[in-house]
Structure formats: structure tokens, C-alpha cells
Amino acid sequence: MTKVDEMLLMAYVDGEVDAATAREIETQLAREPETQAHVTRMREQSALLRAAFAPVGQEIVPDGLRRAAMGAPMPRQAAAGGRRFAMP
């Protein structure tokens, strides 16, 4: 395996790589203490960010934002024939 890039390390830390890739990365980490230390720092930072933003994940999403995220027209858009802004 060639040297693991930063994006792949982030995916590894987030648990987003398959088992074979994780084993390859872990093999490389065992040979490279400086990369292992970097991964440790990445995990610590990830834990801090998750803890800091955990309360936001518990907030109720406003209906308008939920509709916008799902691609539904907003009430004013529907009344204006799908246009973003209605003319008086």
C-alpha cells in the first residue's frame, strides 16, 4: 500500500472505510508512529467536535427548513406559481 493520504485517514477515523482498507491502514499505522500520533489527534478532535455539536443534533428542525431540504416548494413559492419572489 502506498502512503495513506489525509482524506483516507479522515474516512478511517470516521469509520467510513471497508474492512480491507482499514486493515491496510492499521498495518501502515503500526509501522509509522508519527502517522499513528496524527490519527490519535484526529480522533481526539473528532470527539471534541461531536461533543460540542451534539446539542444541535437534538434541536427540532423547523418545518420550512425541512420542506426546503426535501425539495418541496415553500408556501410563498407555491402561491407565487413556483417563483421565489412574488410581485405585489
N, CA and C atoms as an extended XYZ file, in Angstrom:
264
Properties=species:S:1:pos:R:3:atomname:S:1:resname:S:1:resid:I:1 pbc="F F F"
N         0.848       -1.182        0.000 N   MET     1
C         0.000        0.000        0.000 CA  MET     1
C         0.886        1.235        0.000 C   MET     1
N         0.509        2.223       -0.790 N   THR     2
C         1.241        3.477       -0.789 CA  THR     2
C         0.851        4.280        0.436 C   THR     2
N         1.577        5.344        0.685 N   LYS     3
C         1.296        6.172        1.849 CA  LYS     3
C        -0.159        6.660        1.813 C   LYS     3
N        -0.818        6.564        2.940 N   VAL     4
C        -2.226        6.934        3.054 CA  VAL     4
C        -2.343        8.455        3.038 C   VAL     4
N        -3.279        8.976        2.227 N   ASP     5
C        -3.459       10.425        2.190 CA  ASP     5
C        -4.402       10.883        3.297 C   ASP     5
N        -4.454       12.187        3.486 N   GLU     6
C        -5.230       12.783        4.569 CA  GLU     6
C        -6.726       12.456        4.473 C   GLU     6
N        -7.274       12.474        3.272 N   MET     7
C        -8.699       12.193        3.096 CA  MET     7
C        -9.029       10.756        3.512 C   MET     7
N        -8.168        9.820        3.155 N   LEU     8
C        -8.407        8.426        3.530 CA  LEU     8
C        -8.270        8.250        5.037 C   LEU     8
N        -7.331        8.971        5.650 N   LEU     9
C        -7.200        8.898        7.109 CA  LEU     9
C        -8.458        9.438        7.789 C   LEU     9
N        -9.004       10.526        7.260 N   MET    10
C       -10.242       11.071        7.838 CA  MET    10
C       -11.379       10.066        7.716 C   MET    10
N       -11.485        9.424        6.562 N   ALA    11
C       -12.523        8.409        6.371 CA  ALA    11
C       -12.316        7.251        7.346 C   ALA    11
N       -11.075        6.865        7.561 N   TYR    12
C       -10.747        5.783        8.502 CA  TYR    12
C       -11.179        6.172        9.926 C   TYR    12
N       -10.824        7.387       10.336 N   VAL    13
C       -11.168        7.862       11.679 CA  VAL    13
C       -12.686        7.899       11.861 C   VAL    13
N       -13.400        8.258       10.804 N   ASP    14
C       -14.864        8.339       10.873 CA  ASP    14
C       -15.541        6.987       10.682 C   ASP    14
N       -14.753        5.923       10.479 N   GLY    15
C       -15.323        4.594       10.306 CA  GLY    15
C       -15.997        4.403        8.959 C   GLY    15
N       -15.521        5.116        7.950 N   GLU    16
C       -16.165        5.086        6.638 CA  GLU    16
C       -15.376        4.306        5.588 C   GLU    16
N       -14.422        3.485        6.006 N   VAL    17
C       -13.691        2.645        5.044 CA  VAL    17
C       -14.094        1.195        5.257 C   VAL    17
N       -13.945        0.399        4.203 N   ASP    18
C       -14.287       -1.017        4.331 CA  ASP    18
C       -13.236       -1.735        5.179 C   ASP    18
N       -13.537       -2.955        5.560 N   ALA    19
C       -12.672       -3.719        6.472 CA  ALA    19
C       -11.277       -3.946        5.888 C   ALA    19
N       -11.187       -4.243        4.600 N   ALA    20
C        -9.877       -4.490        3.980 CA  ALA    20
C        -9.016       -3.230        4.002 C   ALA    20
N        -9.629       -2.093        3.687 N   THR    21
C        -8.881       -0.829        3.706 CA  THR    21
C        -8.465       -0.484        5.121 C   THR    21
N        -9.335       -0.719        6.082 N   ALA    22
C        -8.996       -0.450        7.483 CA  ALA    22
C        -7.796       -1.289        7.917 C   ALA    22
N        -7.763       -2.544        7.515 N   ARG    23
C        -6.618       -3.406        7.875 CA  ARG    23
C        -5.333       -2.875        7.247 C   ARG    23
N        -5.395       -2.442        6.004 N   GLU    24
C        -4.203       -1.892        5.344 CA  GLU    24
C        -3.714       -0.636        6.053 C   GLU    24
N        -4.649        0.227        6.420 N   ILE    25
C        -4.274        1.455        7.128 CA  ILE    25
C        -3.667        1.104        8.482 C   ILE    25
N        -4.270        0.175        9.194 N   GLU    26
C        -3.753       -0.217       10.506 CA  GLU    26
C        -2.360       -0.815       10.402 C   GLU    26
N        -2.091       -1.551        9.327 N   THR    27
C        -0.750       -2.098        9.107 CA  THR    27
C         0.250       -0.962        8.940 C   THR    27
N        -0.145        0.036        8.161 N   GLN    28
C         0.744        1.180        7.954 CA  GLN    28
C         0.934        1.967        9.249 C   GLN    28
N        -0.126        2.138       10.013 N   LEU    29
C        -0.025        2.871       11.275 CA  LEU    29
C         0.928        2.169       12.248 C   LEU    29
N         0.940        0.852       12.222 N   ALA    30
C         1.838        0.092       13.101 CA  ALA    30
C         3.309        0.353       12.752 C   ALA    30
N         3.573        0.658       11.477 N   ARG    31
C         4.951        0.919       11.039 CA  ARG    31
C         5.343        2.390       11.153 C   ARG    31
N         4.358        3.271       11.297 N   GLU    32
C         4.624        4.709       11.275 CA  GLU    32
C         4.051        5.390       12.515 C   GLU    32
N         4.843        5.501       13.573 N   PRO    33
C         4.353        6.102       14.813 CA  PRO    33
C         3.875        7.544       14.639 C   PRO    33
N         4.513        8.295       13.729 N   GLU    34
C         4.093        9.685       13.544 CA  GLU    34
C         2.695        9.764       12.905 C   GLU    34
N         2.407        8.835       12.005 N   THR    35
C         1.071        8.801       11.405 CA  THR    35
C         0.055        8.327       12.444 C   THR    35
N         0.434        7.374       13.267 N   GLN    36
C        -0.447        6.908       14.348 CA  GLN    36
C        -0.760        8.054       15.297 C   GLN    36
N         0.232        8.869       15.630 N   ALA    37
C         0.002       10.018       16.508 CA  ALA    37
C        -0.949       11.008       15.846 C   ALA    37
N        -0.802       11.187       14.544 N   HIS    38
C        -1.696       12.079       13.804 CA  HIS    38
C        -3.133       11.558       13.855 C   HIS    38
N        -3.312       10.266       13.668 N   VAL    39
C        -4.651        9.660       13.731 CA  VAL    39
C        -5.232        9.816       15.138 C   VAL    39
N        -4.417        9.669       16.151 N   THR    40
C        -4.875        9.855       17.530 CA  THR    40
C        -5.388       11.279       17.728 C   THR    40
N        -4.640       12.265       17.206 N   ARG    41
C        -5.083       13.660       17.307 CA  ARG    41
C        -6.381       13.886       16.531 C   ARG    41
N        -6.494       13.252       15.376 N   MET    42
C        -7.719       13.379       14.580 CA  MET    42
C        -8.913       12.812       15.345 C   MET    42
N        -8.719       11.675       16.005 N   ARG    43
C        -9.806       11.068       16.793 CA  ARG    43
C       -10.206       11.961       17.961 C   ARG    43
N        -9.207       12.555       18.619 N   GLU    44
C        -9.495       13.453       19.735 CA  GLU    44
C       -10.277       14.668       19.254 C   GLU    44
N        -9.857       15.241       18.136 N   GLN    45
C       -10.545       16.401       17.587 CA  GLN    45
C       -11.979       16.037       17.185 C   GLN    45
N       -12.138       14.888       16.573 N   SER    46
C       -13.472       14.431       16.170 CA  SER    46
C       -14.383       14.282       17.383 C   SER    46
N       -13.854       13.726       18.448 N   ALA    47
C       -14.649       13.549       19.673 CA  ALA    47
C       -15.052       14.902       20.254 C   ALA    47
N       -14.134       15.860       20.248 N   LEU    48
C       -14.451       17.190       20.756 CA  LEU    48
C       -15.532       17.868       19.912 C   LEU    48
N       -15.422       17.746       18.602 N   LEU    49
C       -16.418       18.349       17.709 CA  LEU    49
C       -17.784       17.699       17.890 C   LEU    49
N       -17.797       16.369       17.985 N   ARG    50
C       -19.074       15.678       18.187 CA  ARG    50
C       -19.722       16.108       19.504 C   ARG    50
N       -18.920       16.238       20.553 N   ALA    51
C       -19.457       16.661       21.848 CA  ALA    51
C       -19.963       18.102       21.785 C   ALA    51
N       -19.229       18.968       21.099 N   ALA    52
C       -19.620       20.372       21.015 CA  ALA    52
C       -20.921       20.566       20.249 C   ALA    52
N       -21.128       19.751       19.210 N   PHE    53
C       -22.300       19.931       18.371 CA  PHE    53
C       -23.427       18.939       18.657 C   PHE    53
N       -23.266       18.094       19.653 N   ALA    54
C       -24.301       17.115       19.989 CA  ALA    54
C       -25.638       17.786       20.314 C   ALA    54
N       -25.648       18.888       21.063 N   PRO    55
C       -26.938       19.520       21.358 CA  PRO    55
C       -27.677       19.994       20.103 C   PRO    55
N       -26.956       20.402       19.094 N   VAL    56
C       -27.583       20.866       17.853 CA  VAL    56
C       -28.348       19.720       17.197 C   VAL    56
N       -27.806       18.525       17.296 N   GLY    57
C       -28.475       17.365       16.713 CA  GLY    57
C       -29.788       17.022       17.391 C   GLY    57
N       -29.997       17.548       18.587 N   GLN    58
C       -31.232       17.288       19.325 CA  GLN    58
C       -32.304       18.351       19.069 C   GLN    58
N       -31.929       19.430       18.356 N   GLU    59
C       -32.882       20.509       18.103 CA  GLU    59
C       -33.936       20.080       17.088 C   GLU    59
N       -35.101       20.654       17.217 N   ILE    60
C       -36.192       20.392       16.281 CA  ILE    60
C       -35.940       21.206       15.015 C   ILE    60
N       -36.041       20.551       13.881 N   VAL    61
C       -35.838       21.223       12.604 CA  VAL    61
C       -37.131       21.943       12.219 C   VAL    61
N       -37.064       23.260       11.947 N   PRO    62
C       -38.280       23.989       11.559 CA  PRO    62
C       -38.904       23.395       10.299 C   PRO    62
N       -40.233       23.448       10.219 N   ASP    63
C       -40.951       22.862        9.085 CA  ASP    63
C       -40.473       23.426        7.749 C   ASP    63
N       -40.280       24.741        7.681 N   GLY    64
C       -39.840       25.356        6.427 CA  GLY    64
C       -38.494       24.828        5.977 C   GLY    64
N       -37.581       24.654        6.906 N   LEU    65
C       -36.263       24.126        6.570 CA  LEU    65
C       -36.366       22.671        6.142 C   LEU    65
N       -37.199       21.914        6.829 N   ARG    66
C       -37.397       20.506        6.461 CA  ARG    66
C       -37.963       20.397        5.047 C   ARG    66
N       -38.969       21.229        4.733 N   ARG    67
C       -39.545       21.207        3.382 CA  ARG    67
C       -38.500       21.592        2.333 C   ARG    67
N       -37.708       22.621        2.635 N   ALA    68
C       -36.676       23.065        1.687 CA  ALA    68
C       -35.645       21.965        1.459 C   ALA    68
N       -35.265       21.282        2.515 N   ALA    69
C       -34.276       20.210        2.392 CA  ALA    69
C       -34.818       19.043        1.584 C   ALA    69
N       -36.106       18.826        1.651 N   MET    70
C       -36.726       17.729        0.913 CA  MET    70
C       -37.112       18.135       -0.505 C   MET    70
N       -36.896       19.420       -0.850 N   GLY    71
C       -37.177       19.879       -2.203 CA  GLY    71
C       -38.606       20.327       -2.428 C   GLY    71
N       -39.398       20.383       -1.378 N   ALA    72
C       -40.796       20.830       -1.527 CA  ALA    72
C       -40.825       22.346       -1.638 C   ALA    72
N       -41.731       22.889       -2.429 N   PRO    73
C       -41.814       24.349       -2.520 CA  PRO    73
C       -42.265       24.949       -1.198 C   PRO    73
N       -41.728       26.094       -0.899 N   MET    74
C       -42.133       26.814        0.303 CA  MET    74
C       -43.540       27.365        0.068 C   MET    74
N       -44.327       27.642        1.107 N   PRO    75
C       -45.695       28.123        0.921 CA  PRO    75
C       -45.787       29.347        0.009 C   PRO    75
N       -44.908       30.319        0.164 N   ARG    76
C       -44.946       31.511       -0.680 CA  ARG    76
C       -44.612       31.155       -2.122 C   ARG    76
N       -43.673       30.213       -2.311 N   GLN    77
C       -43.312       29.799       -3.666 CA  GLN    77
C       -44.511       29.155       -4.357 C   GLN    77
N       -45.215       28.324       -3.638 N   ALA    78
C       -46.368       27.649       -4.228 CA  ALA    78
C       -47.427       28.674       -4.623 C   ALA    78
N       -47.656       29.669       -3.759 N   ALA    79
C       -48.652       30.696       -4.049 CA  ALA    79
C       -48.218       31.577       -5.218 C   ALA    79
N       -46.912       31.710       -5.417 N   ALA    80
C       -46.394       32.563       -6.486 CA  ALA    80
C       -46.151       31.759       -7.758 C   ALA    80
N       -46.700       30.585       -7.850 N   GLY    81
C       -46.517       29.768       -9.045 CA  GLY    81
C       -45.123       29.184       -9.157 C   GLY    81
N       -44.467       28.971       -8.027 N   GLY    82
C       -43.124       28.366       -8.046 CA  GLY    82
C       -42.009       29.390       -8.097 C   GLY    82
N       -42.355       30.668       -8.302 N   ARG    83
C       -41.302       31.701       -8.312 CA  ARG    83
C       -40.827       31.909       -6.887 C   ARG    83
N       -39.584       32.320       -6.778 N   ARG    84
C       -39.008       32.544       -5.465 CA  ARG    84
C       -39.606       33.770       -4.796 C   ARG    84
N       -39.824       34.833       -5.563 N   PHE    85
C       -40.372       36.070       -5.006 CA  PHE    85
C       -41.674       36.396       -5.717 C   PHE    85
N       -42.672       36.773       -4.966 N   ALA    86
C       -43.959       37.150       -5.550 CA  ALA    86
C       -44.011       38.664       -5.685 C   ALA    86
N       -44.563       39.098       -6.797 N   MET    87
C       -44.754       40.524       -7.016 CA  MET    87
C       -46.093       40.916       -6.407 C   MET    87
N       -46.188       42.096       -5.789 N   PRO    88
C       -47.458       42.505       -5.172 CA  PRO    88
C       -48.531       42.767       -6.210 C   PRO    88
